Amino acid sequence: MPVDEHDRVRPREGRTPATAPETDGSVDGIPKPRRKVKAPPRRGVTIRPDLEGKQTLQGSHVGDRYVRVIRQTREEELKRIGPDYLVAGEDASAGRSGLGRTLGRVKRILIGQPLTTASAIHERLTKVKALAVLSSDALSSVAYATEEILRILLLAGVAAMSLSLPIAGAIIALLVIVGVSYRQTIKAYPHGGGSYIVAKDNLGEIPALVAGGSLLVAYILTVSVSISAAVAALVSAVPEMQDHLVAGGLAFILLVTILNLRGIRESGSIFAAPTYLFLAGIATMLAIGFVRNALNGFEVAEPRSNIAAGTGSVTILLILRAFASGCAALTGVEAISDGVPAFKPPEWKNARTTLTVMIAMLAVMFGGITFLAHQYGAAPLSPHGNEYETVVSQIARAVFGGTNAAYYFIQFS
């Protein structure tokens, strides 16, 4: 006889409810303890880790029950890798509305597919890619660090610009000290040991916050200074860009932002080409420039600048200020120490090797550019006017003998 819905909720008269207490009478006037019959399972769906639900249903006859398996998601949303192990599919983060799907497609075109946690290990960097990604800030600083030293020394006159060589030597010594310190930090903190973590473990919370805050400011300044240096290099090669400095800088910031959002591994592949082209170009310029200057008996050219040279005396404060400005060459040295987890295993060993290579390359390029600037008479020029040209541009023009293909290669890289 079929059982209607009312009978499922409330048992018929004369039957013992499934949840009713059961008694066995009493013995010697003492009642036995009552025990409850175990209630049947609820009709709700129990979710397993693999998102496969099982629901117990009552059949049309009394005692007739069956189990229905419910798939909670589609295969496009969650892909089953193994027992109780799912990975989000492409449709898991897709928008449900038309506008959401359109924005999702635009996002995938600009910054690529969303990365799952399971694919994080495949996003690790090799030493070659890590040098391009994590060392680009430091290596690119050689394009403007020497010019900052000369700009300060020019306040004391053209003759004071010869002090750029000993100041650069002091900065290189500081660079080696910082590099050795970060090598020790990488080994002591193999999971990433930036200034904040090191200061917190050894000095306390307040010094750690000071270090972390200074790094946040430094990262913002790194973007502004590096992008400005890139625009200045292009203006030196193409003076017509003089009227589009701000627009060019904003366009470069947007481009670098989008490339970084594509993930560590993919951005490393993108940044590797221009970084190594830049390194190859600077190395070639230094080699040719040194050989040509040596053939001329290391002749020192007279520096020329359209900036009115100062007549003040060289003081210790002026030298210290030039030293501080030249320390822009140390920009981004801590990036490898912060990004140890981004390396392929063994992470800390690969990070230390990459840091050593970066310090050596940075010291050679910074020292070489400062030396050639002194020998070829490169001097800072005023950014206001059609005669503006960076120090590196002046060196490249003198070394390669004019605005030829090699010169433009240096400027654009």
Helices and strands as residue ranges (DSSP letters): H 5-9, E 21-22, E 26-27, E 30-31, E 35-36, E 46-47, E 52-58, E 65-71, E 78-82, E 85-88, H 98-111, G 117-123, H 127-134, H 136-140, G 141-143, H 145-153, G 154-156, G 158-163, H 164-188, H 195-202, H 205-237, G 239-244, H 245-260, H 264-295, H 316-326, G 327-330, H 335-338, G 340-342, H 347-375, H 391-400, H 405-412
